[in-house]
Amino acid sequence: MPESKLKTVSQISYVDTMERTLRWLAATGLVLALIVHGLTFLPLNVAIEEFPVVWVLHVGTFVVFVSVFFSIVRAIRSSLVVRWWSVFPWWAIAVIIVAGINMGFTSSFADPSKQGKPEIQNGQFVLVSPSQIIHPISEQEYYLRRNYRVRGASGHWTFFYLFATLYFWFGVRPQPSNVGSSRPLARPDK
């Protein structure tokens, strides 16, 4: 059996392993992003942004979404799909649209930072504009306002992880060139 067929077998194993890894990485990232997003709405007496591990989710979005992008481009070039959204079932498109609206809302409309920035001055929680104290706030409001930045980021994380999760679990992806062919994938025993 020619050497080239053996390389193809290892390439298929690599692609299959990568697909499974990205599938679970995207799903795990989605669950963690939803947890972080939900925590930003709770009146916790802690600023979520003070936990640097949360920002690992930011890096993970690039890993899974860049993989999705290249896979969709490959599907379009192989004529498997005509439009990028045709890789998804209809219900997944609806879920992506809702997540996109949520992302836009959490990053644009729900950002009260224009009202002032929460700070601690002289042991008191206050809302401050660039030059003056606007008014005192409670400790809970201080932490809720500190978490708005993470809320905006987690809205984006949720969208991108959701997109990748739906793609890797339910999307149409191109298969390696010899998957489904009648040729044997491994060397037969002698």
C-alpha positions in Angstrom: 0.0 0.0 0.0 1.4 3.4 -0.9 2.8 5.6 1.9 0.5 8.5 0.9 -2.6 6.5 2.1 -1.1 6.1 5.5 -0.6 9.8 5.8 -4.2 10.4 4.9 -5.3 8.1 7.7 -3.4 10.1 10.2 -4.7 13.3 8.8 -8.3 12.0 9.2 -7.5 11.0 12.8 -6.1 14.5 13.4 -9.1 16.3 11.9 -11.5 14.1 13.8 -9.7 14.7 17.1 -9.5 18.4 16.4 -13.2 18.5 15.6 -14.1 16.7 18.9 -11.7 19.0 20.9 -13.1 22.2 19.4 -16.7 20.9 19.9 -16.1 20.4 23.6 -14.0 23.5 24.0 -16.7 25.6 22.5 -19.4 24.0 24.6 -17.4 24.4 27.8 -16.6 28.0 26.9 -20.3 28.6 26.4 -21.3 27.2 29.8 -18.6 29.2 31.5 -19.5 32.4 29.6 -23.2 32.0 30.6 -22.2 31.5 34.3 -20.0 34.6 34.3 -22.7 36.6 32.4 -25.3 35.5 35.0 -23.0 36.4 37.9 -22.8 40.0 36.6 -26.5 40.4 37.4 -26.2 39.3 41.0 -25.5 41.7 43.8 -22.2 40.0 44.8 -19.8 41.9 47.0 -16.9 41.2 44.6 -15.8 42.6 41.3 -15.6 39.7 38.8 -13.0 41.5 36.8 -10.6 41.0 39.7 -10.4 37.3 38.9 -7.9 37.1 36.0 -8.9 33.6 35.1 -12.2 35.1 33.8 -10.3 36.7 31.0 -9.1 33.3 29.7 -12.6 33.1 28.2 -11.7 36.0 26.0 -8.7 34.2 24.5 -10.8 31.0 24.0 -13.3 32.9 21.8 -10.5 33.5 19.3 -9.5 29.9 19.3 -12.9 28.5 18.6 -14.2 31.3 16.4 -11.2 31.4 14.1 -11.6 27.7 13.7 -15.2 28.1 12.8 -14.3 30.9 10.3 -11.8 28.7 8.4 -14.1 25.7 8.4 -16.9 27.8 6.9 -14.6 29.2 4.3 -13.5 25.7 3.4 -17.2 24.6 3.2 -18.0 27.4 0.9 -15.0 26.7 -1.3 -15.8 23.0 -1.5 -19.3 24.0 -2.7 -20.8 22.2 0.3 -22.7 25.4 1.1 -23.6 28.5 -0.8 -24.0 31.0 2.1 -22.4 31.0 5.5 -25.6 30.8 7.4 -26.7 27.7 5.4 -24.3 25.6 7.5 -26.8 25.9 10.4 -30.3 24.3 11.0 -33.1 26.9 11.0 -33.5 26.8 14.7 -29.8 27.5 15.3 -30.0 30.6 13.2 -32.9 31.9 15.4 -30.8 31.2 18.6 -27.8 33.0 17.0 -30.0 36.0 16.2 -31.3 36.2 19.8 -27.8 35.9 21.2 -26.7 38.7 18.8 -29.4 40.9 20.1 -28.4 40.1 23.7 -24.8 40.9 22.8 -25.8 44.3 21.3 -28.0 45.1 24.2 -25.5 44.3 26.9 -22.7 46.2 25.2 -24.6 49.2 24.1 -27.9 49.9 25.8 -27.3 48.5 29.2 -24.0 50.4 29.8 -24.6 53.0 32.5 -21.0 54.0 32.6 -22.0 57.3 31.0 -23.7 58.1 34.3 -20.4 57.9 36.2 -17.7 55.5 37.4 -18.0 53.7 40.8 -15.1 54.4 43.1 -14.2 54.3 46.8 -13.2 57.7 48.1 -12.5 58.3 51.8 -14.0 54.9 52.7 -17.3 55.8 51.0 -18.8 54.2 47.8 -19.5 57.0 45.3 -20.4 57.5 41.7 -17.8 59.8 40.1 -17.8 61.7 36.8 -14.4 62.8 35.5 -14.3 65.9 37.7 -16.7 65.5 40.6 -18.6 63.2 42.9 -22.1 62.7 41.5 -23.6 61.0 44.6 -23.0 58.2 47.2 -24.0 54.7 46.3 -24.4 51.5 48.2 -21.8 48.7 48.3 -24.0 46.5 46.2 -24.5 49.1 43.6 -20.7 49.7 43.6 -20.0 46.1 42.7 -22.9 45.8 40.2 -21.5 48.8 38.4 -18.0 47.4 38.5 -19.3 44.3 36.9 -20.8 46.1 33.8 -17.5 45.8 31.9 -17.4 42.1 32.4 -21.1 41.9 31.5 -20.4 43.5 28.1 -17.5 41.1 27.5 -19.4 38.1 28.7 -22.3 39.0 26.3 -19.7 38.8 23.4 -18.2 35.6 24.8 -21.6 34.0 25.0 -22.4 35.0 21.4 -19.1 33.7 19.9 -19.0 30.5 22.0 -22.7 29.8 21.1 -22.0 30.3 17.4 -19.0 27.9 17.6 -20.9 25.4 19.7 -23.8 25.3 17.3 -21.5 25.0 14.4 -19.4 22.2 15.8 -22.3 20.2 17.2 -25.0 20.8 14.5 -23.4 22.6 11.5 -22.6 21.2 8.1 -18.8 20.8 7.8 -16.7 19.6 4.9 -15.3 16.1 5.5 -11.7 15.1 4.6 -11.5 14.3 0.9 -11.5 10.5 1.3 -14.0 10.0 4.1 -16.8 7.9 2.7 -14.8 6.6 -0.2 -14.6 2.9 -0.9 -10.8 2.8 -0.4 -9.6 1.3 2.8 -8.3 3.8 5.4 -5.8 1.5 7.0 -3.3 -1.0 5.9 -4.9 -4.5 5.7 -3.3 -7.2 7.8 -1.1 -9.6 5.9 
